[in-house]
Amino acid sequence: MTFFYVSLQAMKEKLLILCLFSFFATMLVAQQPHIIVPDSSLITNERDSLGIIMEQSKRADGITRGALQDTDTTKDLTRYNVWRINERTGERYTATPDTLLYNYQQTTLPDGNSVAMGYLGNLGSPVISKLFFDRGEGSQFFFYDAYYPYNMDVDKQLFFNTRIPYSRINYQRSGSNMNKEERLETRFTMNFNRHLNFGFDLDFINAKGFYASQAAKQNNFSVYGNYLSDRIEVHAFASQTSATNYENGGITDSTFITNPELIEQSFNSQDIPTRFVDTWNRVKTKQYYLSARYNLGYNEPTLTPGDKKFVPVASLILTSRYKDQYRRFLSYDTARVTLPNGDVVGKIDTLYSNNYYKSAVDDSTRFSTFKNTLALSMREGFRDWVKFGLTVFVEHESRNFNLLDTVADGRYRHNEQTTTIGGILSKQQGKYLRFNAEADLGVLGENLGEFRLSGNIKTTFNIAGKDANLIGEAYIKNLKPKFLERQYHSKYFWWNNDFDDTRRVYIGGKLVIPFTKTTLSVGVENIQNLIYFDKTSLPFQENENIQVVSARIDQDFKFGIFNWNNSIVYQTSSNEEAIPLPTLSAYSNIFLKTKIVDELTLQLGVDAHYHTEYYAPGYEPALLQFYNQREKKVGNYPIVTGYANMHLKQMRFFVMMYNIADLVIEKPNYFSLPNYPVNPTLFKLGVSVNLNN
């Protein structure tokens, strides 16, 4: 067991070391302010940030579903600027740091990643959004997708340009020493001069779990930096992540949750029997990324005599990405069972229909990819008549897979080469019309014939003398089946499939009315040849067309110190066996928000996640995948949390009572997924400190 856990003392030592490091690094260079030229594309999208960092930013509503965000021009010098980049081209887009003044407690829960989430009950465990349009396109290594809220990827990384060093430490804790749940996050970044920035992020999760054989542990680290000048822009990123979680296969008797009074003995959540013991999944990822842009342009005079300003016209771009990923499913369950035919097998083997090798469970798969992109970009707005930006690119990727087999040395190796061409046409300046269109086409290798065409458009118009935004989105995709969908070998699952291309067509829109705090969203998608994991946990392709329709309203109310925020989502699928969805999902948050004294802000409230009953996806540990089961329904039960958030200068802290509905509802049914209940009622606390002058 010690292999999977760090002791409380070790966690405290990590916290102390990181605090001291961040403090001394801040003090070391606090007296060396740097003048940073602000990037005109940076703007915050958050509706209530601390205001100590991005004071110059105006509210803007971004374009969702992976589209590029809005930009506005600001001239004020800021304490720091923050952005994300397009992984393919290295283009910078606005972002905001984690500085929300309220609802901080919600960001520390798996539930906080969507209106309706499915997960295994424990922090750091695999997750799936129950909202269809929240799910992104799957990766080549689908084991990694189950941990998406915790993954460190370059397109999620925040890059900084700072006038002073900045560091942030988050810590949260719940439970006793027997079932404690801890998470420690830290960030440190600083500029060495006006051009060069360096930083690193750490994320440690240690959650023993409130149910047997449920522990989860993650050690995630990333280091990043950027060099920005008139002619040269460079972004570098490297990360190493490790996720290990015990697999209990779910509890075997839901009566322990729904009717505990029928259990004729006292028990706690750790006593509830589970399907697996001494079994776990482990996923590791290492990745390295570098993007370089050389800007072509000219110098033009400014109003200051003798001073000139560089105007970029076009850019030459090169990006390189390498990723190595590894997944292992292992069991040390030594329990043995004698079958009717006299064979003696492991107990875990009796839970599966097939056993493709006789030894104990030890499945492993390795994947690596090396991708290079060469692009040429023309800048928007370098002349008044240049109303849009244009980027064209060519991309080559080499993929390597290594998995179990029954021949040679017991391993099967597969290599793929792909070549893709494409372009991006965008207009991100101006108030009344902005758009972005992106297309790519596979022209050689494994992805020959695969294409994606996506776009969004935004306009601003007037309602009762005030601005409102209308956003339209659409895409057409023809996607090649991924290798692991076509071929996979393990102890319990073995397939070799010949699937057709998947075709997806989506159109949707969003109406944002800031002055009424209203957002209306609708979307419809048609999918042909969808690949999913069916009730046998095997990949299956549905040849018929499937339609998914979704409508959503986000509405906030405010009356003095009283606030009520709501999100309601309606979804329907034309084929519930292929795409099961809850008809209605909702999140509601009622709270009081006020200043107790000049420096202390208090938010006191209750929030709840709820969705209607449906056949939620099951979870298969041997594949680290969610599959479509038709045996048990989940839903019609609110996950309610009572909390208090406080903000004092550069510190945020919270206390909460999670799943308090369990205390008042006579027959609790707090299952997130079939056989996987969320944590019982528990007390949790957390703190976040920004260390910057």
SULTA-V40834 format. One record per residue. PHI is phi in whole degrees, 0 to 359 (* if undefined). Layout:
# SULTA-V40834
phi=PHI
phi=PHI
This chain:
# SULTA-V40834
phi=*
phi=295
phi=299
phi=260
phi=235
phi=261
phi=287
phi=299
phi=297
phi=296
phi=296
phi=295
phi=296
phi=300
phi=298
phi=295
phi=299
phi=293
phi=298
phi=295
phi=299
phi=297
phi=295
phi=291
phi=295
phi=295
phi=294
phi=299
phi=243
phi=296
phi=267
phi=239
phi=295
phi=241
phi=274
phi=248
phi=285
phi=292
phi=280
phi=291
phi=266
phi=262
phi=201
phi=275
phi=254
phi=284
phi=274
phi=202
phi=267
phi=298
phi=81
phi=268
phi=235
phi=250
phi=296
phi=276
phi=280
phi=259
phi=292
phi=216
phi=256
phi=286
phi=267
phi=272
phi=58
phi=81
phi=285
phi=284
phi=269
phi=289
phi=226
phi=219
phi=266
phi=230
phi=247
phi=287
phi=288
phi=246
phi=291
phi=200
phi=250
phi=225
phi=206
phi=249
phi=234
phi=284
phi=302
phi=285
phi=245
phi=75
phi=295
phi=268
phi=223
phi=304
phi=204
phi=229
phi=285
phi=280
phi=228
phi=297
phi=283
phi=225
phi=64
phi=300
phi=298
phi=291
phi=287
phi=267
phi=249
phi=303
phi=300
phi=287
phi=277
phi=194
phi=299
phi=223
phi=240
phi=246
phi=203
phi=271
phi=100
phi=250
phi=299
phi=88
phi=272
phi=304
phi=223
phi=212
phi=282
phi=273
phi=263
phi=300
phi=281
phi=273
phi=274
phi=276
phi=290
phi=293
phi=268
phi=293
phi=251
phi=291
phi=296
phi=290
phi=295
phi=293
phi=250
phi=303
phi=293
phi=255
phi=292
phi=257
phi=237
phi=296
phi=285
phi=259
phi=286
phi=273
phi=249
phi=231
phi=222
phi=243
phi=277
phi=224
phi=300
phi=227
phi=218
phi=217
phi=232
phi=244
phi=219
phi=224
phi=207
phi=208
phi=83
phi=270
phi=296
phi=282
phi=226
phi=298
phi=232
phi=228
phi=215
phi=237
phi=235
phi=217
phi=221
phi=222
phi=211
phi=203
phi=263
phi=272
phi=202
phi=290
phi=255
phi=249
phi=234
phi=221
phi=199
phi=212
phi=235
phi=234
phi=215
phi=245
phi=239
phi=223
phi=235
phi=290
phi=93
phi=263
phi=234
phi=299
phi=52
phi=238
phi=301
phi=225
phi=219
phi=223
phi=235
phi=238
phi=218
phi=220
phi=232
phi=208
phi=192
phi=208
phi=236
phi=234
phi=218
phi=301
phi=267
phi=238
phi=230
phi=231
phi=236
phi=233
phi=209
phi=216
phi=213
phi=221
phi=233
phi=218
phi=237
phi=233
phi=220
phi=297
phi=247
phi=258
phi=70
phi=91
phi=283
phi=267
phi=218
phi=289
phi=301
phi=300
phi=262
phi=278
phi=220
phi=299
phi=292
phi=281
phi=278
phi=275
phi=195
phi=285
phi=202
phi=239
phi=298
phi=291
phi=275
phi=291
phi=293
phi=234
phi=286
phi=243
phi=221
phi=49
phi=226
phi=206
phi=249
phi=221
phi=232
phi=237
phi=219
phi=238
phi=214
phi=224
phi=219
phi=215
phi=235
phi=227
phi=235
phi=250
phi=270
phi=260
phi=183
phi=212
phi=260
phi=234
phi=295
phi=251
phi=290
phi=277
phi=304
phi=81
phi=262
phi=229
phi=242
phi=280
phi=247
phi=287
phi=252
phi=211
phi=221
phi=262
phi=232
phi=225
phi=235
phi=228
phi=222
phi=234
phi=222
phi=235
phi=229
phi=217
phi=226
phi=226
phi=245
phi=222
phi=224
phi=251
phi=292
phi=266
phi=298
phi=241
phi=227
phi=264
phi=281
phi=305
phi=276
phi=95
phi=290
phi=254
phi=229
phi=293
phi=301
phi=296
phi=294
phi=287
phi=274
phi=234
phi=286
phi=234
phi=226
phi=269
phi=212
phi=273
phi=288
phi=297
phi=297
phi=202
phi=260
phi=214
phi=220
phi=235
phi=219
phi=221
phi=218
phi=232
phi=234
phi=231
phi=232
phi=244
phi=220
phi=233
phi=235
phi=257
phi=284
phi=284
phi=82
phi=289
phi=228
phi=302
phi=273
phi=269
phi=265
phi=210
phi=253
phi=223
phi=230
phi=238
phi=210
phi=228
phi=224
phi=237
phi=225
phi=246
phi=243
phi=227
phi=241
phi=220
phi=217
phi=296
phi=203
phi=252
phi=238
phi=52
phi=267
phi=83
phi=234
phi=245
phi=241
phi=221
phi=237
phi=231
phi=238
phi=225
phi=229
phi=230
phi=240
phi=182
phi=200
phi=228
phi=242
phi=213
phi=227
phi=242
phi=242
phi=103
phi=267
phi=263
phi=210
phi=223
phi=207
phi=211
phi=229
phi=225
phi=220
phi=217
phi=220
phi=283
phi=246
phi=215
phi=84
phi=296
phi=260
phi=303
phi=92
phi=285
phi=211
phi=223
phi=227
phi=225
phi=194
phi=214
phi=217
phi=226
phi=226
phi=249
phi=222
phi=253
phi=234
phi=52
phi=82
phi=233
phi=285
phi=222
phi=241
phi=238
phi=236
phi=244
phi=221
phi=197
phi=205
phi=229
phi=225
phi=237
phi=249
phi=286
phi=300
phi=282
phi=303
phi=289
phi=283
phi=274
phi=212
phi=201
phi=228
phi=202
phi=292
phi=254
phi=226
phi=209
phi=219
phi=221
phi=252
phi=240
phi=262
phi=274
phi=294
phi=266
phi=244
phi=229
phi=230
phi=230
phi=216
phi=201
phi=202
phi=216
phi=247
phi=246
phi=242
phi=299
phi=287
phi=255
phi=56
phi=238
phi=226
phi=247
phi=228
phi=223
phi=200
phi=220
phi=226
phi=248
phi=233
phi=241
phi=65
phi=296
phi=255
phi=212
phi=269
phi=275
phi=293
phi=268
phi=67
phi=252
phi=297
phi=221
phi=248
phi=268
phi=283
phi=283
phi=291
phi=234
phi=249
phi=237
phi=238
phi=221
phi=224
phi=220
phi=230
phi=245
phi=225
phi=250
phi=238
phi=215
phi=226
phi=65
phi=272
phi=272
phi=228
phi=216
phi=253
phi=221
phi=225
phi=232
phi=234
phi=253
phi=222
phi=213
phi=235
phi=284
phi=221
phi=290
phi=286
phi=274
phi=227
phi=284
phi=218
phi=290
phi=297
phi=233
phi=229
phi=212
phi=229
phi=228
phi=221
phi=251
phi=205
phi=257
phi=225
phi=203
phi=267
phi=283
phi=227
phi=302
phi=257
phi=245
phi=256
phi=240
phi=238
phi=235
phi=196
phi=224
phi=230
phi=208
phi=253
phi=209
phi=212
phi=291
phi=288
phi=197
phi=280
phi=295
phi=301
phi=274
phi=237
phi=250
phi=298
phi=294
phi=244
phi=54
phi=225
phi=263
phi=229
phi=269
phi=264
phi=230
phi=251
phi=229
phi=261
phi=229
phi=135
phi=58
phi=214
phi=276
phi=262
phi=252
phi=228
phi=257
phi=208
phi=223
phi=252
phi=225
phi=228
phi=232
phi=53
phi=256
phi=234
phi=240
phi=210
phi=215
phi=229
phi=210
phi=244
phi=269
phi=57
phi=282
phi=298
phi=301
phi=278
phi=240
phi=276
phi=297
phi=240
phi=295
phi=211
phi=273
phi=266
phi=275
phi=224
phi=306
phi=74
phi=236
phi=283
phi=284
phi=297
phi=293
phi=306
phi=208
phi=266
phi=220
phi=219
phi=199
phi=215
phi=226
phi=234
phi=262
phi=254
phi=211
phi=271
